[in-house]
Amino acid sequence: MDKLGPKPTKAYKSSEFLGSREARQIRVLCEMNETESRLKANGIEGTVLFFGSARSRTRANFDIKLQAMEEAGEDTTRFAKTRFMCEYHEKLILLSSKVARLLEQDRFKTIGILTGGGPGMMEAANEGAFAVNQNKSIGMGISLPFEPSLNLYVTPELAFEYHYFFTRKFWMVYQAMALIVAPGGVGTMDELFEVMTLQQCGKIKNKFPIILFGKQYWQTVVNWDYLVECGTVGQSDVDALFFTDDVDEAFEKIEKGLEEQVAKGLFRHGMLANGSPKKEQKRV
């Protein structure tokens, strides 16, 4: 029997190579292209995007956790400060469910509800969406040691986990048709200001509504008037933000924004940033 030479592993089947520094651009392309492929396969062309703290809970769950911490002798100082978020967590479930019911209409059937896939406010939004339609609750998570999985209310076929923050951020914003931002910390503010920057610079020329849910919180943690006074932010940028604590007000703002975009044909899929329908290969 003739002796055989080596049988090398194909490059695209080599876990060692694909996990190497040299293959980083391939991994980036995988995160970009696989997301697009799966969204298309599930009929998602637009999203209503929810941001917010990963630390929020319902009132019942907050009380249970607080009691457990006290009984274990743990320091509850920081945790106790988050009690105010219980109200917004529960309201976000209601708001998301109302939006999900709206998205059941034929004219909105290709729009899903999208979050970062984590706990807290993200879970609240996914919970409201999942209760209405278990097939359009999208979660785009990031690999973190303290978040081993996405929340229970994400549609399995629309559950994504990213290694690179920038690919996750791209897809979270790319098809957005409305943004609701609940109280949150550094990550939430990063995401909010990124969207504002993209709209301000014209990278997103479709000025979809930005709703800051938690009026006192958002008017306190950021001194918007002083930014305008100093000339570092334009009054029009602040006027474009919608501050509210009310579920119905937020819903009406979202509904109006979606109706305007649909009427103008401004679905993000297959469109240029200026909202003009173009062939996919000419997209920017």
VEXLO-22329 format. One record per residue: y, z, x of N, C-alpha, C in turn; residue number from 1. Coordinates in nm, 3 decimals. Layout:
<atoms>
n.c2,n.c3,n.c1,ca.c2,ca.c3,ca.c1,c.c2,c.c3,c.c1,nr
Y,Z,X,Y,Z,X,Y,Z,X,NUM $
...
</atoms>
This chain:
<atoms>
n.c2,n.c3,n.c1,ca.c2,ca.c3,ca.c1,c.c2,c.c3,c.c1,nr
-0.120,0.000,0.085,0.000,0.000,0.000,0.125,0.000,0.088,1 $
0.213,-0.091,0.058,0.335,-0.098,0.138,0.419,0.027,0.118,2 $
0.476,0.074,0.228,0.565,0.189,0.219,0.698,0.149,0.155,3 $
0.752,0.242,0.080,0.879,0.217,0.012,0.994,0.284,0.085,4 $
1.108,0.220,0.080,1.226,0.279,0.139,1.289,0.381,0.045,5 $
1.403,0.434,0.081,1.469,0.536,-0.003,1.514,0.478,-0.137,6 $
1.516,0.563,-0.238,1.563,0.525,-0.372,1.691,0.604,-0.400,7 $
1.806,0.547,-0.365,1.931,0.623,-0.381,1.971,0.641,-0.527,8 $
2.045,0.746,-0.551,2.100,0.773,-0.685,2.224,0.688,-0.706,9 $
2.233,0.625,-0.822,2.354,0.548,-0.851,2.474,0.642,-0.852,10 $
2.587,0.589,-0.809,2.707,0.673,-0.796,2.744,0.739,-0.928,11 $
2.735,0.665,-1.040,2.777,0.720,-1.168,2.676,0.819,-1.226,12 $
2.559,0.834,-1.157,2.462,0.934,-1.198,2.456,1.052,-1.100,13 $
2.540,1.048,-1.000,2.542,1.153,-0.898,2.634,1.268,-0.938,14 $
2.576,1.381,-0.977,2.656,1.497,-1.015,2.739,1.547,-0.897,15 $
2.682,1.538,-0.778,2.753,1.583,-0.658,2.880,1.502,-0.636,16 $
2.867,1.369,-0.649,2.985,1.284,-0.630,3.086,1.302,-0.743,17 $
3.037,1.302,-0.868,3.129,1.311,-0.982,3.204,1.443,-0.983,18 $
3.149,1.545,-0.920,3.218,1.673,-0.912,3.302,1.689,-0.787,19 $
3.312,1.584,-0.707,3.384,1.591,-0.580,3.532,1.561,-0.595,20 $
3.605,1.592,-0.491,3.749,1.563,-0.489,3.775,1.412,-0.500,21 $
3.690,1.334,-0.434,3.709,1.189,-0.434,3.694,1.128,-0.574,22 $
3.622,1.195,-0.661,3.598,1.141,-0.795,3.692,1.199,-0.900,23 $
3.798,1.267,-0.856,3.888,1.330,-0.953,3.946,1.229,-1.052,24 $
3.986,1.113,-1.002,4.046,1.014,-1.093,3.946,0.967,-1.197,25 $
3.819,0.965,-1.162,3.716,0.928,-1.260,3.704,1.035,-1.367,26 $
3.709,1.161,-1.325,3.701,1.269,-1.423,3.822,1.268,-1.515,27 $
3.938,1.236,-1.460,4.058,1.226,-1.542,4.043,1.115,-1.645,28 $
3.993,1.000,-1.601,3.972,0.888,-1.693,3.870,0.924,-1.801,29 $
3.769,1.000,-1.764,3.671,1.044,-1.864,3.738,1.126,-1.973,30 $
3.826,1.218,-1.933,3.893,1.302,-2.032,3.989,1.220,-2.117,31 $
4.052,1.120,-2.058,4.142,1.034,-2.135,4.065,0.944,-2.231,32 $
3.965,0.875,-2.179,3.898,0.772,-2.258,3.798,0.827,-2.358,33 $
3.728,0.934,-2.322,3.631,0.990,-2.416,3.700,1.048,-2.538,34 $
3.816,1.108,-2.519,3.891,1.161,-2.631,3.930,1.049,-2.727,35 $
3.986,0.943,-2.672,4.027,0.830,-2.757,3.909,0.773,-2.833,36 $
3.797,0.756,-2.764,3.678,0.700,-2.826,3.629,0.786,-2.942,37 $
3.627,0.917,-2.923,3.574,1.005,-3.027,3.671,1.019,-3.144,38 $
3.800,1.021,-3.118,3.897,1.024,-3.227,3.884,0.899,-3.314,39 $
3.872,0.783,-3.249,3.855,0.659,-3.325,3.728,0.661,-3.407,40 $
3.619,0.709,-3.346,3.491,0.712,-3.415,3.495,0.800,-3.539,41 $
3.582,0.901,-3.537,3.594,0.992,-3.651,3.713,0.959,-3.741,42 $
3.775,0.844,-3.718,3.880,0.796,-3.807,4.011,0.872,-3.800,43 $
4.041,0.933,-3.684,4.165,1.009,-3.669,4.271,0.922,-3.602,44 $
4.382,0.898,-3.674,4.492,0.819,-3.620,4.620,0.900,-3.606,45 $
4.626,1.014,-3.666,4.745,1.099,-3.658,4.704,1.244,-3.671,46 $
4.792,1.335,-3.630,4.760,1.477,-3.639,4.881,1.560,-3.681,47 $
4.852,1.672,-3.745,4.951,1.777,-3.768,4.914,1.886,-3.669,48 $
5.004,1.914,-3.577,4.975,1.996,-3.460,5.027,2.139,-3.477,49 $
4.940,2.236,-3.449,4.976,2.377,-3.458,4.966,2.442,-3.320,50 $
5.074,2.509,-3.279,5.074,2.590,-3.157,5.096,2.736,-3.196,51 $
5.060,2.828,-3.106,5.087,2.969,-3.131,5.004,3.059,-3.042,52 $
5.031,3.187,-3.049,4.966,3.285,-2.964,4.815,3.291,-2.986,53 $
4.742,3.317,-2.878,4.598,3.338,-2.887,4.566,3.484,-2.918,54 $
4.668,3.569,-2.933,4.648,3.713,-2.948,4.659,3.762,-3.092,55 $
4.692,3.677,-3.185,4.712,3.721,-3.323,4.579,3.744,-3.394,56 $
4.586,3.826,-3.501,4.469,3.857,-3.584,4.514,3.879,-3.727,57 $
4.418,3.878,-3.818,4.449,3.921,-3.954,4.476,4.071,-3.950,58 $
4.539,4.123,-4.055,4.567,4.267,-4.059,4.438,4.347,-4.049,59 $
4.335,4.305,-4.122,4.208,4.378,-4.122,4.146,4.381,-3.983,60 $
4.144,4.266,-3.917,4.085,4.260,-3.783,4.170,4.335,-3.680,61 $
4.301,4.334,-3.701,4.389,4.409,-3.612,4.360,4.559,-3.621,62 $
4.347,4.610,-3.743,4.321,4.753,-3.762,4.187,4.793,-3.703,63 $
4.087,4.708,-3.719,3.954,4.737,-3.663,3.960,4.744,-3.511,64 $
4.026,4.646,-3.450,4.038,4.642,-3.304,4.118,4.761,-3.252,65 $
4.227,4.794,-3.319,4.310,4.906,-3.276,4.231,5.037,-3.281,66 $
4.159,5.058,-3.388,4.079,5.180,-3.402,3.972,5.188,-3.292,67 $
3.908,5.074,-3.264,3.805,5.072,-3.160,3.863,5.104,-3.023,68 $
3.982,5.052,-2.996,4.047,5.080,-2.868,4.085,5.227,-2.857,69 $
4.137,5.282,-2.965,4.176,5.424,-2.964,4.055,5.514,-2.944,70 $
3.946,5.482,-3.012,3.825,5.562,-2.999,3.765,5.553,-2.859,71 $
3.786,5.439,-2.793,3.735,5.420,-2.657,3.830,5.474,-2.550,72 $
3.944,5.526,-2.595,4.042,5.582,-2.502,4.119,5.477,-2.424,73 $
4.125,5.355,-2.475,4.196,5.248,-2.407,4.346,5.254,-2.436,74 $
4.423,5.197,-2.346,4.568,5.190,-2.364,4.599,5.084,-2.471,75 $
4.660,5.125,-2.579,4.688,5.033,-2.691,4.833,4.987,-2.694,76 $
4.910,5.020,-2.592,5.054,4.994,-2.594,5.086,4.847,-2.621,77 $
5.028,4.759,-2.540,5.059,4.617,-2.557,4.999,4.563,-2.686,78 $
4.876,4.600,-2.713,4.810,4.549,-2.832,4.886,4.587,-2.958,79 $
4.934,4.711,-2.965,5.005,4.758,-3.085,5.132,4.676,-3.110,80 $
5.191,4.626,-3.004,5.314,4.547,-3.019,5.291,4.415,-3.092,81 $
5.167,4.369,-3.096,5.138,4.240,-3.158,5.112,4.251,-3.308,82 $
5.129,4.369,-3.366,5.104,4.388,-3.508,5.186,4.292,-3.594,83 $
5.309,4.263,-3.552,5.397,4.178,-3.633,5.337,4.039,-3.655,84 $
5.248,3.996,-3.564,5.191,3.863,-3.576,5.088,3.851,-3.686,85 $
5.039,3.963,-3.736,4.939,3.958,-3.845,4.992,3.881,-3.965,86 $
5.120,3.905,-3.998,5.181,3.835,-4.112,5.176,3.684,-4.092,87 $
5.213,3.639,-3.973,5.220,3.495,-3.947,5.080,3.434,-3.934,88 $
4.987,3.511,-3.882,4.848,3.464,-3.874,4.796,3.431,-4.013,89 $
4.815,3.524,-4.106,4.764,3.504,-4.242,4.840,3.394,-4.314,90 $
4.971,3.385,-4.289,5.049,3.278,-4.350,5.008,3.142,-4.294,91 $
4.970,3.139,-4.167,4.931,3.012,-4.106,4.801,2.960,-4.166,92 $
4.711,3.049,-4.202,4.589,3.007,-4.271,4.625,2.937,-4.402,93 $
4.718,2.999,-4.476,4.761,2.941,-4.605,4.831,2.807,-4.584,94 $
4.920,2.801,-4.487,4.994,2.677,-4.461,4.899,2.566,-4.421,95 $
4.808,2.595,-4.332,4.713,2.494,-4.286,4.627,2.443,-4.401,96 $
4.584,2.533,-4.488,4.501,2.491,-4.602,4.581,2.401,-4.697,97 $
4.710,2.433,-4.716,4.794,2.348,-4.801,4.810,2.209,-4.740,98 $
4.832,2.206,-4.609,4.847,2.077,-4.541,4.715,1.999,-4.547,99 $
4.604,2.070,-4.529,4.473,2.003,-4.533,4.447,1.940,-4.669,100 $
4.488,2.008,-4.775,4.472,1.950,-4.910,4.559,1.826,-4.925,101 $
4.678,1.829,-4.868,4.765,1.712,-4.870,4.700,1.595,-4.798,102 $
4.634,1.624,-4.687,4.573,1.519,-4.606,4.448,1.460,-4.671,103 $
4.405,1.515,-4.784,4.293,1.458,-4.858,4.336,1.334,-4.937,104 $
4.467,1.316,-4.954,4.516,1.197,-5.025,4.488,1.072,-4.941,105 $
4.463,0.962,-5.009,4.426,0.838,-4.940,4.528,0.795,-4.836,106 $
4.656,0.813,-4.866,4.760,0.767,-4.773,4.762,0.848,-4.644,107 $
4.701,0.968,-4.647,4.700,1.055,-4.529,4.559,1.078,-4.475,108 $
4.462,1.001,-4.520,4.322,1.032,-4.492,4.285,1.020,-4.345,109 $
4.366,0.951,-4.265,4.335,0.937,-4.122,4.412,1.038,-4.037,110 $
4.471,1.138,-4.101,4.545,1.243,-4.030,4.462,1.371,-4.034,111 $
4.447,1.436,-3.919,4.374,1.561,-3.911,4.463,1.674,-3.866,112 $
4.413,1.796,-3.872,4.486,1.914,-3.825,4.433,1.949,-3.686,113 $
4.525,1.965,-3.592,4.490,1.983,-3.451,4.548,2.112,-3.396,114 $
4.464,2.184,-3.320,4.511,2.304,-3.248,4.455,2.299,-3.106,115 $
4.489,2.402,-3.029,4.433,2.416,-2.895,4.291,2.468,-2.895,116 $
4.236,2.491,-3.014,4.096,2.528,-3.025,4.060,2.672,-2.995,117 $
4.159,2.751,-2.956,4.131,2.888,-2.916,4.139,2.988,-3.030,118 $
4.147,3.116,-2.996,4.160,3.220,-3.098,4.304,3.234,-3.146,119 $
4.332,3.339,-3.222,4.468,3.369,-3.265,4.521,3.268,-3.364,120 $
4.646,3.226,-3.342,4.712,3.133,-3.433,4.637,3.000,-3.441,121 $
4.576,2.960,-3.331,4.498,2.836,-3.331,4.380,2.848,-3.427,122 $
4.311,2.959,-3.420,4.198,2.983,-3.509,4.244,2.988,-3.654,123 $
4.360,3.049,-3.678,4.414,3.057,-3.814,4.433,2.918,-3.873,124 $
4.494,2.828,-3.795,4.518,2.692,-3.844,4.387,2.617,-3.866,125 $
4.293,2.631,-3.773,4.164,2.567,-3.791,4.089,2.623,-3.911,126 $
4.102,2.754,-3.935,4.035,2.816,-4.048,4.085,2.759,-4.180,127 $
4.216,2.747,-4.194,4.272,2.690,-4.316,4.229,2.547,-4.337,128 $
4.224,2.469,-4.230,4.184,2.329,-4.240,4.036,2.316,-4.273,129 $
3.954,2.396,-4.207,3.809,2.388,-4.222,3.766,2.426,-4.363,130 $
3.840,2.517,-4.425,3.806,2.560,-4.561,3.823,2.447,-4.662,131 $
3.910,2.352,-4.630,3.936,2.239,-4.720,3.849,2.119,-4.687,132 $
3.841,2.087,-4.558,3.762,1.972,-4.515,3.703,2.004,-4.377,133 $
3.573,2.017,-4.372,3.507,2.055,-4.248,3.499,1.941,-4.147,134 $
3.550,1.824,-4.183,3.540,1.707,-4.096,3.669,1.668,-4.026,135 $
3.779,1.742,-4.049,3.907,1.702,-3.988,3.981,1.821,-3.927,136 $
3.906,1.918,-3.874,3.965,2.033,-3.809,3.943,2.018,-3.658,137 $
4.046,1.973,-3.588,4.034,1.932,-3.448,4.075,2.047,-3.354,138 $
3.998,2.064,-3.246,4.032,2.163,-3.146,4.026,2.102,-3.007,139 $
4.135,2.113,-2.932,4.139,2.062,-2.795,4.158,2.179,-2.701,140 $
4.047,2.231,-2.651,4.049,2.350,-2.567,4.062,2.317,-2.420,141 $
4.084,2.421,-2.342,4.091,2.410,-2.197,3.993,2.509,-2.139,142 $
3.925,2.473,-2.032,3.824,2.562,-1.974,3.893,2.683,-1.909,143 $
3.870,2.799,-1.968,3.927,2.925,-1.920,3.816,3.030,-1.915,144 $
3.818,3.117,-1.815,3.711,3.216,-1.804,3.708,3.316,-1.918,145 $
3.823,3.341,-1.984,3.827,3.440,-2.091,3.817,3.377,-2.230,146 $
3.794,3.245,-2.237,3.769,3.177,-2.364,3.645,3.092,-2.348,147 $
3.527,3.150,-2.370,3.401,3.081,-2.342,3.369,2.965,-2.436,148 $
3.435,2.959,-2.551,3.406,2.853,-2.647,3.526,2.833,-2.739,149 $
3.524,2.727,-2.816,3.627,2.706,-2.917,3.599,2.797,-3.036,150 $
3.697,2.809,-3.125,3.677,2.895,-3.241,3.580,2.833,-3.341,151 $
3.532,2.913,-3.432,3.425,2.874,-3.524,3.467,2.769,-3.626,152 $
3.598,2.746,-3.640,3.647,2.659,-3.747,3.683,2.519,-3.699,153 $
3.640,2.482,-3.580,3.662,2.348,-3.528,3.544,2.260,-3.566,154 $
3.572,2.141,-3.617,3.467,2.044,-3.647,3.392,2.009,-3.518,155 $
3.260,2.027,-3.513,3.186,2.001,-3.389,3.212,1.863,-3.328,156 $
3.219,1.761,-3.414,3.243,1.624,-3.364,3.385,1.605,-3.312,157 $
3.474,1.698,-3.344,3.613,1.690,-3.299,3.650,1.809,-3.213,158 $
3.550,1.861,-3.142,3.571,1.972,-3.049,3.576,1.916,-2.907,159 $
3.689,1.936,-2.839,3.709,1.885,-2.704,3.736,2.000,-2.609,160 $
3.686,1.987,-2.488,3.722,2.084,-2.383,3.765,2.007,-2.260,161 $
3.883,2.041,-2.209,3.940,1.972,-2.094,3.940,2.060,-1.970,162 $
3.932,1.995,-1.857,3.950,2.065,-1.730,4.097,2.056,-1.687,163 $
4.159,1.941,-1.715,4.296,1.916,-1.670,4.395,1.942,-1.783,164 $
4.493,2.024,-1.756,4.592,2.057,-1.858,4.669,1.932,-1.903,165 $
4.699,1.843,-1.810,4.785,1.731,-1.848,4.714,1.633,-1.941,166 $
4.582,1.615,-1.926,4.512,1.526,-2.019,4.504,1.591,-2.157,167 $
4.485,1.722,-2.160,4.484,1.793,-2.288,4.620,1.783,-2.356,168 $
4.727,1.805,-2.279,4.861,1.799,-2.337,4.892,1.658,-2.389,169 $
4.849,1.557,-2.315,4.873,1.420,-2.359,4.814,1.398,-2.498,170 $
4.687,1.433,-2.515,4.621,1.404,-2.641,4.667,1.496,-2.754,171 $
4.713,1.615,-2.721,4.763,1.704,-2.826,4.892,1.650,-2.886,172 $
4.970,1.580,-2.806,5.101,1.534,-2.853,5.099,1.387,-2.895,173 $
5.010,1.309,-2.837,5.015,1.162,-2.850,5.012,1.114,-2.994,174 $
4.931,1.175,-3.078,4.919,1.130,-3.216,4.988,1.224,-3.315,175 $
5.069,1.317,-3.263,5.131,1.417,-3.350,5.231,1.354,-3.446,176 $
5.226,1.402,-3.571,5.319,1.358,-3.675,5.400,1.474,-3.731,177 $
5.365,1.596,-3.689,5.441,1.716,-3.723,5.395,1.825,-3.629,178 $
5.484,1.916,-3.595,5.451,2.028,-3.507,5.494,2.159,-3.570,179 $
5.401,2.252,-3.582,5.429,2.386,-3.632,5.404,2.484,-3.519,180 $
5.504,2.562,-3.483,5.492,2.655,-3.371,5.508,2.797,-3.422,181 $
5.400,2.873,-3.421,5.402,3.013,-3.460,5.441,3.099,-3.338,182 $
5.472,3.226,-3.358,5.505,3.311,-3.244,5.400,3.304,-3.134,183 $
5.447,3.298,-3.011,5.356,3.289,-2.897,5.430,3.317,-2.768,184 $
5.357,3.316,-2.659,5.413,3.350,-2.529,5.441,3.231,-2.441,185 $
5.409,3.245,-2.313,5.443,3.144,-2.213,5.381,3.009,-2.247,186 $
5.252,3.008,-2.281,5.185,2.881,-2.311,5.245,2.812,-2.432,187 $
5.273,2.890,-2.536,5.332,2.833,-2.658,5.470,2.776,-2.630,188 $
5.550,2.850,-2.552,5.684,2.801,-2.520,5.678,2.676,-2.432,189 $
5.584,2.674,-2.340,5.565,2.556,-2.256,5.539,2.434,-2.342,190 $
5.450,2.448,-2.440,5.414,2.337,-2.527,5.530,2.295,-2.616,191 $
5.603,2.394,-2.669,5.719,2.364,-2.753,5.825,2.287,-2.676,192 $
5.862,2.338,-2.559,5.969,2.274,-2.484,5.926,2.138,-2.428,193 $
5.797,2.121,-2.403,5.749,1.990,-2.360,5.772,1.885,-2.469,194 $
5.739,1.920,-2.594,5.760,1.826,-2.704,5.909,1.798,-2.723,195 $
5.991,1.903,-2.717,6.135,1.885,-2.729,6.188,1.793,-2.620,196 $
6.138,1.811,-2.497,6.182,1.729,-2.384,6.143,1.584,-2.404,197 $
6.019,1.560,-2.449,5.972,1.423,-2.471,6.054,1.354,-2.580,198 $
6.090,1.428,-2.684,6.174,1.369,-2.789,6.316,1.345,-2.736,199 $
6.369,1.442,-2.663,6.505,1.430,-2.612,6.519,1.311,-2.517,200 $
6.417,1.290,-2.434,6.421,1.183,-2.335,6.378,1.047,-2.390,201 $
6.336,1.045,-2.515,6.297,0.919,-2.576,6.156,0.875,-2.545,202 $
6.078,0.961,-2.479,5.937,0.928,-2.456,5.861,0.935,-2.588,203 $
5.906,1.023,-2.678,5.858,1.023,-2.816,5.979,0.988,-2.901,204 $
5.993,0.864,-2.940,6.109,0.824,-3.020,6.088,0.849,-3.168,205 $
5.963,0.875,-3.203,5.932,0.915,-3.340,5.967,1.063,-3.353,206 $
6.081,1.094,-3.413,6.127,1.233,-3.421,6.056,1.307,-3.534,207 $
5.930,1.335,-3.513,5.855,1.410,-3.613,5.910,1.552,-3.623,208 $
5.893,1.618,-3.737,5.951,1.752,-3.755,5.889,1.857,-3.665,209 $
5.975,1.946,-3.614,5.931,2.062,-3.537,5.968,2.186,-3.616,210 $
5.868,2.260,-3.659,5.889,2.378,-3.744,5.859,2.503,-3.664,211 $
5.959,2.589,-3.648,5.940,2.715,-3.577,5.911,2.821,-3.682,212 $
5.785,2.858,-3.692,5.736,2.946,-3.798,5.743,3.090,-3.749,213 $
5.839,3.164,-3.803,5.869,3.299,-3.756,6.016,3.302,-3.716,214 $
6.101,3.301,-3.817,6.244,3.278,-3.797,6.307,3.378,-3.702,215 $
6.288,3.506,-3.728,6.349,3.608,-3.643,6.298,3.599,-3.500,216 $
6.169,3.579,-3.487,6.109,3.570,-3.353,6.173,3.457,-3.273,217 $
6.174,3.338,-3.330,6.220,3.222,-3.255,6.371,3.219,-3.235,218 $
6.446,3.286,-3.323,6.591,3.292,-3.304,6.631,3.407,-3.212,219 $
6.533,3.491,-3.175,6.560,3.603,-3.085,6.511,3.575,-2.944,220 $
6.389,3.524,-2.929,6.333,3.505,-2.795,6.403,3.392,-2.720,221 $
6.464,3.299,-2.793,6.543,3.193,-2.731,6.683,3.199,-2.790,222 $
6.783,3.210,-2.706,6.922,3.214,-2.752,6.973,3.069,-2.760,223 $
6.937,3.005,-2.869,6.970,2.864,-2.887,7.122,2.839,-2.887,224 $
7.196,2.930,-2.954,7.341,2.912,-2.961,7.406,2.920,-2.823,225 $
7.353,3.008,-2.738,7.411,3.021,-2.604,7.379,2.899,-2.519,226 $
7.260,2.842,-2.538,7.227,2.718,-2.466,7.326,2.607,-2.503,227 $
7.360,2.600,-2.633,7.458,2.500,-2.678,7.595,2.532,-2.621,228 $
7.631,2.662,-2.626,7.763,2.705,-2.575,7.779,2.669,-2.428,229 $
7.671,2.680,-2.352,7.676,2.650,-2.209,7.668,2.499,-2.180,230 $
7.641,2.422,-2.284,7.633,2.278,-2.265,7.504,2.229,-2.205,231 $
7.406,2.317,-2.191,7.278,2.277,-2.132,7.183,2.216,-2.235,232 $
7.213,2.240,-2.362,7.135,2.181,-2.472,7.235,2.130,-2.575,233 $
7.207,2.014,-2.632,7.296,1.959,-2.733,7.274,2.023,-2.869,234 $
7.379,2.030,-2.949,7.368,2.087,-3.083,7.267,2.011,-3.168,235 $
7.258,1.881,-3.147,7.165,1.801,-3.225,7.020,1.838,-3.197,236 $
6.993,1.882,-3.072,6.856,1.923,-3.036,6.816,2.048,-3.112,237 $
6.911,2.140,-3.126,6.884,2.265,-3.198,6.878,2.239,-3.348,238 $
6.968,2.153,-3.397,6.970,2.122,-3.541,6.841,2.055,-3.587,239 $
6.772,1.990,-3.493,6.648,1.922,-3.528,6.533,2.020,-3.552,240 $
6.549,2.144,-3.509,6.446,2.246,-3.528,6.459,2.307,-3.667,241 $
6.346,2.338,-3.727,6.344,2.396,-3.861,6.285,2.536,-3.854,242 $
6.368,2.637,-3.876,6.325,2.777,-3.867,6.291,2.829,-4.007,243 $
6.176,2.890,-4.020,6.139,2.945,-4.151,6.028,3.049,-4.138,244 $
6.020,3.137,-4.238,5.909,3.231,-4.253,5.827,3.196,-4.376,245 $
5.870,3.095,-4.448,5.813,3.067,-4.579,5.711,2.953,-4.573,246 $
5.591,2.978,-4.625,5.484,2.878,-4.625,5.525,2.753,-4.702,247 $
5.586,2.772,-4.819,5.623,2.658,-4.903,5.732,2.573,-4.838,248 $
5.830,2.639,-4.776,5.935,2.564,-4.706,5.877,2.481,-4.592,249 $
5.789,2.543,-4.514,5.726,2.472,-4.403,5.644,2.354,-4.455,250 $
5.570,2.377,-4.562,5.487,2.270,-4.619,5.572,2.153,-4.667,251 $
5.682,2.182,-4.734,5.769,2.076,-4.784,5.827,1.994,-4.669,252 $
5.861,2.062,-4.560,5.914,1.992,-4.444,5.808,1.901,-4.382,253 $
5.685,1.951,-4.374,5.575,1.871,-4.320,5.548,1.751,-4.410,254 $
5.538,1.776,-4.540,5.508,1.669,-4.635,5.614,1.559,-4.629,255 $
5.740,1.599,-4.628,5.848,1.501,-4.621,5.840,1.419,-4.492,256 $
5.813,1.487,-4.381,5.804,1.417,-4.254,5.690,1.317,-4.251,257 $
5.575,1.356,-4.304,5.460,1.266,-4.308,5.488,1.145,-4.398,258 $
5.548,1.170,-4.513,5.579,1.062,-4.605,5.672,0.960,-4.541,259 $
5.773,1.008,-4.470,5.869,0.918,-4.405,5.801,0.834,-4.298,260 $
5.713,0.896,-4.219,5.645,0.823,-4.112,5.546,0.721,-4.167,261 $
5.473,0.760,-4.272,5.378,0.667,-4.332,5.452,0.549,-4.396,262 $
5.564,0.578,-4.463,5.642,0.472,-4.527,5.696,0.372,-4.425,263 $
5.726,0.421,-4.305,5.779,0.334,-4.200,5.669,0.273,-4.113,264 $
5.545,0.310,-4.140,5.434,0.260,-4.059,5.429,0.319,-3.921,265 $
5.470,0.447,-3.910,5.481,0.508,-3.778,5.360,0.590,-3.737,266 $
5.242,0.552,-3.778,5.123,0.616,-3.723,5.125,0.596,-3.573,267 $
5.089,0.701,-3.498,5.095,0.692,-3.352,4.997,0.589,-3.297,268 $
4.882,0.572,-3.363,4.781,0.480,-3.310,4.829,0.336,-3.322,269 $
4.826,0.264,-3.211,4.863,0.123,-3.212,5.012,0.099,-3.223,270 $
5.094,0.201,-3.190,5.239,0.184,-3.202,5.305,0.206,-3.065,271 $
5.419,0.144,-3.050,5.504,0.175,-2.936,5.580,0.305,-2.963,272 $
5.634,0.365,-2.859,5.708,0.491,-2.876,5.827,0.475,-2.969,273 $
5.881,0.353,-2.981,5.997,0.333,-3.068,5.959,0.313,-3.213,274 $
5.827,0.321,-3.241,5.782,0.312,-3.378,5.757,0.171,-3.427,275 $
5.772,0.072,-3.340,5.750,-0.066,-3.382,5.605,-0.104,-3.363,276 $
5.537,-0.155,-3.469,5.397,-0.194,-3.455,5.382,-0.303,-3.349,277 $
5.291,-0.277,-3.255,5.265,-0.375,-3.150,5.114,-0.378,-3.126,278 $
5.072,-0.477,-3.050,4.932,-0.482,-3.014,4.901,-0.367,-2.921,279 $
4.777,-0.318,-2.927,4.737,-0.201,-2.850,4.762,-0.217,-2.701,280 $
4.741,-0.339,-2.645,4.755,-0.356,-2.502,4.900,-0.346,-2.456,281 $
4.997,-0.353,-2.548,5.138,-0.344,-2.510,5.196,-0.206,-2.532,282 $
5.109,-0.111,-2.560,5.155,0.025,-2.590,5.213,0.091,-2.465,283 $
5.313,0.174,-2.482,5.370,0.248,-2.371,5.351,0.396,-2.393,284 $
</atoms>
